[in-house]
Amino acid sequence: MKIVDVVCSAGRTGFYFDDQRAIKAGAGHDGFTYIGEPVTEGFTSIRQAGESISVMLILEDGQVAHGDCAAVQYSGAGGRDPLFLAKDFIPVIEKEIAPKLIGRELTNFKCLAEEFDKMLVNGKRLHTAIRYGVTQAILDGVAKAKKVTMAEVVRDEYNTGVEINRIPIFTQSGDDRYNNADKMIIKGADVLPHALINNVEEKLGLKGEKLLEYVKWLSDRVLKLRTSEDYNPIFHIDVYGTIGVAFDCDTKAMADYIATLEEAAKPFKLRIEGPMDVEHRERQMEALKELTDELDNRNINVELVADEWCNTYEDVAFFADNNSGHMLQIKTPDLGGVNNTIEAILYCKKKKVGAYCGGTCNETNRSAEVCTNIAMACGADQCLAKPGMGVDEGYMIVNNEMNRVVALVNRRNK
């Protein structure tokens, strides 16, 4: 099956681009936006509309395969590629990539994806968002050519040895962490609530007291609202480095505090994502490893999740090799080609580190569907419900795609 044309269209994402540096510096809220001037290059305001590009491959039998180029909410921060604007990058795809795709046979995803993921233009790698969307489209194209699901293509080409089934879905609340937690509990989300604890004074508390109170509330809320004692979600809270700020990155003090969170979460299991951010890749790995070891040595049963500075496949391998965190977020747009997401999940499993097929609220329904197929095919430990922060939409997209894939695979296996 050949590609006969490539068509691009600009789109919106399910959330926004936010200037993380400006927010961390204390930018105040004004309704749903922020007050002040942006500080990260490319931003015209601290919060601005998220943008995407749909890459559509026209196949010789008339089918259309597509993927969406998208970048994370906090673009340009934490060592990531710069802000991704459709008007800047559609010409790049049309000029540099489309001519090399047209006429290609869609027989093998891995080879074609690696070729375009590693492609250089003027001696430089393509923006991660472009590599992300183009390789999604290639995966969809190979699946359409073979008349199977994308999950089956990944399972077979990478010999994952995984039986394609549902995996846990992780929902994210945004700032509406109380009402949205109710939505998650009602819908039976496997992992919740993310909670967006990105400010010490307002959300964590200067001594961690606000988060502690929230975790106690969350535990009580699940016990009150659940309709079955079999429903025991995992609590996964992203603190954006604020615990490190509040406790001066003192490993023992952070561990002491995390032990109080463990107690507050009972009877539910707790994960803490991004406990500190020391703004340097190697030092971040070392700091997270030290805290991981401290929790393990003290039998504090809280899992730490790596996020910031664990951006590329090489970063994932680096953190996994050093046991820096009990689980690693594979932040799918940051890895570029989705072939790297596949390799990263499989590497984590090989190293017996938790593999969280994540991403960002600032993606699209299409990138979420593709990532769901990949997470299932590789046996990831959890998959992010995305895009958006409203819970219902992202959970619906990922949950329903998961069920479709399982139903189609089961039909073929009869």
N, C-alpha and C positions, 0 to 999 in steps of 0.2 A: 504494500500500500504506500503510494507516494504522496508527498506534500506538493500541492500544485499552486498554493498561494498562502500568503500570510497577511492577516488583517489585524489592525490595532484599534482599540477604542479607549478613550479616557474614562475613568470611573471614580466613584467615591468609595471610601472604605467604611467600615462599621464604627469608626471612632475618629480620633483627631491626632494630629501631630502636636506634641507638647515639648516645649523647650525645658528639658529637665534641669539644666544648670540654673536657669532663671528661677525655676520653682524652688530648687534647693537653696537658692540665695535669699528666699523669703518673699517671692512675689505673692501678693494677696489676691483673694478671689473677688470677682465682681460678677455675681450671678454664676453663669456657667463658664465664664472666661476668666482671664487673669489681668491684674493691674500691673503696668510697668512695661519696660522695653525688653525685647528679646536679647540674649547675649550669644546664642549659638548661631554660627554662620548659616545663612540661607533663610532663616525665619524672619517673617515680616511682623509677626505677633507671637506672644508666648504660647497661645493656643490657636491653631488654624486647622481648617478642614483637611482630613486625610485624603490622599489621592492614590489611585491605582491605575494600572493599564492592563486591559484584557488583551492577551495575545491569542489570536484564533488561527489555527492551522486548517486550511481548506484541503481536504483529502480528495483523492482522485475519484472516489465513489460518491462525492457530495457531502459526506459527513464533515462535521466541524468539531475539532478537538480544541479545547482552550484551557488556559491557565491565567492566573492573575498575578501581575507584578505588584508587590506591596512591601512596605517597610514598617518597622516597629514604631510605636507611639513616640518613644524617646529617641528619635533619629538624631544622629550627630553627637550622641553622648556615649560614654563608656567604651570608646574605641570603635564605634560603628561608622558605617558609610554616611555621607551627608544626606540632607533632606532630599526626598524623592518627589519630584514634581513632574506630572505627566507631560507638560509642554516641553520640558527639557529632554525627556528620554524617549518619547515616541519616535522622533527623528533618528535617534541612535539605533533603535530596533529596526526601523524601516530601511536604513542605509547600510548598517553593518551586519545585521543578523538575518533578516528576511532573505536576501539573495543566497545565503549559505544554507538556508533550510529548504528552499524551494527545490524540488527534484529529489530530495532525500527519501530513502525507503525507511518505513517505520517497522523494522523487524526486531530491533533490540533497544530497549530503553537505556540500559546502563552505558553502553558505548556512546550513543548519541548525546545523552545528558552530560557525560563527562567531557565530551568534546566542547560543548557550548559553555559549560560551567568554567572551563579553563581557558576559554577564548580570550585573546588579547586584542585590544584596539589601541593603536598608538603606544604599544608597549605596556598597557595597563589592563588589569582585570575589569570586567564590566561591573557596574553597580550590583550589589547583592540582590536588590529588588528585581532587576532584569533577569539575572540568572535564576532567581526563584520562580518567576512567572513562565519563562521560556521552558524550563525543565518540567514544570507542571503540565504544560501543553504537550510536550513530547510524551510524557507518561500517559496522558489521556489518549494521545494519538496511537500509541502502541496498543493500549487496551482496546480501542475501537477497531484497530486493524485485526486484532486477534479475537475480538468479540468476547472479551472477558472483563472482569472488574480490574481496576488499577491495583487493588490489593493482591490479586492473583498474579499479575505481572511482576510485582515486587517480590512476592513470596517465591516465585519460580526462578526468577533471574538471580536472586541473591541467596537462594537455597536456605531460607531462614529456618526451615523446619518447624514453623509455627502453624498451628491449626487456627484458621481465621474465625475468630469469635469476638464478642463484645469485650471491650476493655474499660476500666474506670474512666469516667468523664469528670473533669475538674472545672467547676464554674467560678466565675469571678464577678464580684459585686460592684466594683467601683466604690465611690464614696458613700453610696446608699447602703451601707453594710448591714443595716438592721432589716429594712424592708426586703432587700434582696436576699438576705439569708432565709427569710420566710419562704420566698419563692423557691429557693433551692431545696429546702426541706420538703415542701409540698410536692415538688416534682421528683424527689428521691435522688438528688444528685449524689454521686459516689464520693466526691471530694469537694470541699467547700471551705471558706467563701472567698479566698484571696485577700479581701478586706482593704487593700490599698493603704497600708500604714506607712505613709511617706513623709510624715512631719512629726518631729519629736514632741513639740509643745502641744499641738492640736490633737494628735491621734495616738501616739505612744504614751505620752506623759513623761515628764522630766525624769521620773524614776520608774517609768514603765507601768504606772498604775492604771492608765486609761486602757491600754491593751489587755492588761490582766482582768480588768472589769469586763471588757468585751468578751474575752474567752469564757469567763464564767457565765455570762449571759447566753453565749452561743450554746454551751453545753446544756444549760437549763432549757433553752428554747427547743433544741432537738428532742429532748426528753418529753417536753410538753406537746409538741406538734406531731411527732412521728405516729403513724398509725399501726406500726408493727415493731416489736422488739428486735426483729431481724435487721432493721435499718440502723446501721452503725457507720455513718460517714466518717471519713478521715478529715480532720481539720488541717487546712494548709493555708498559712498566712504569710503574705509577702510584706516584709518590713522595710525594704529599700535601704538597708544599712542603718536604720535608726537605732537599733539596739547598740550597735557599735558607737554611735554618737553619744547616746545617753550614758553609756558605761565606759567611755574613753577607750574602747577596744581592749579593755582588760578581760582576758580570756576567762579567768575564774569568776569575775563579777558577772559577765555575760552568762556563764553557765549557771550560776546561782539564780539569776533571774529566769532563765529558760526553765529551770526546775520548778519554779512557781507557776509558770504557764502550763507545764505538764500536769501539775496537780489540779489546776483550774479546769483543764480540758476533760478530765476524767468523767465518765468512763470511755472517752473517745481518744483515739490516737492523734498526735499533733505533729505537724511539719512546720518548720520555720524557713522561709525562703529569704536569702540575702541578708543574714543577720548583721553583716558589716559590709562597708564598701570603702576600701583603702585607696581606691583610684589608681591601681597599678596591678597589672596582670599577675606577676610573680608573687608580689606581696599579698595580693588577694588570695591566691591559692594557699600560701603559707598560713595566713590568718584563719582561713576557713578550715584547713586541715587541723590546725592546733585546737580550734574549738570543737571540731568533730571528735578528735581524740579525747578531749577533756570530757565530753558528754559520755562517750563510750566507756572510759575508765571509771566514771562515776555512776554508770548504769542509769543515766538519765535517758529515758526512752522517748526522746524527741528526735525526729529526723531533720537534718539540715539540708537545704536545697541550694545548690549553686545557681547563680543567675548572672549578675554583673561580672564582666571581664571573662565570662565563659561564653564567647560569642561564636567562634568558628569551630569547624571539626577539629582542628589542631588544638584549640582551647579545651574542648570537651575531652579529648584524649589526655591532655596535660593534667586536667583536674581529676579524671578517672584514675590515671596512673598513680597519682599521689594520694588517693583516698581523701580528696578534699571535698567533703560533703557526702551524705548518704544517698542523695539523689541529685542528678544534674538536669537542669532545664535545657532542653535542646530548642533554642529560640529560633524556630524554623526560618524566618526571613533573614536572620543574621548569618545563616550558614550558606546563603546563596542557593545554588542548585539543590533541588530536593534529593538528589543522589547523596549529598552530604548528610542530610537528615537521616536517611536510611543507614548510612555507614556509622553515624554517631550513635543511633539507637542500638545497633548491633554491637558496637564497641563497648557501650555501657553494660550490655547484657553479658558480654564475654568477661568483663572485669567485675561482674556481680555488683554493679552500682545501679541504683534506681534510674530508669530512663523515663523522663517526662517529656513527651512530645508536645512542646508548648507553642510559643509564638507570641502574638500580641492581639489586643482588642482592636488594633488598627489594621485588620486584614479584611478579607471579603468572604462571602459565602463560598466562592469557588476554591480559594486557597484552603479554607477550612475543610471542605469535602476531600480535597486531595490529601491533606495531612492526615485526615481520619483513616483513609485507605492505607497510608504508609504505616501509621501507628499500629493498626490492626495486623498488617502483614508482618511486622517486625516484633510483635508482642511487647509493645511499650507498656510501662507500668501505669501510665495514665496519659490522657489526651485532653488538651485544653478545649473547652467550649468557647468558640470564637466565631465571628468577631463581636465587638460591642461590649458594653458593661451592663446591659439590661437583663441579663440572665436568660430570659425566655427565648430570645432569638438565637443566640449562640448555642444554647443547649439543644434547641429544636434542630438546628442545622446538623450538628455533630451526631446527636442521638439518632436522627432519622437516616442519615447516611450510613451509620453503623448498622442499623437494622436492615437497610436495603442490601448492603453488601453481604451480610450474613445470609439473608434469604436467597440471594442469587447464587452464592457459593453452595449453599445446601441443596438448591435445586439441581445444580450440576453434579453433585456428589451422590444423588439418589441412584 
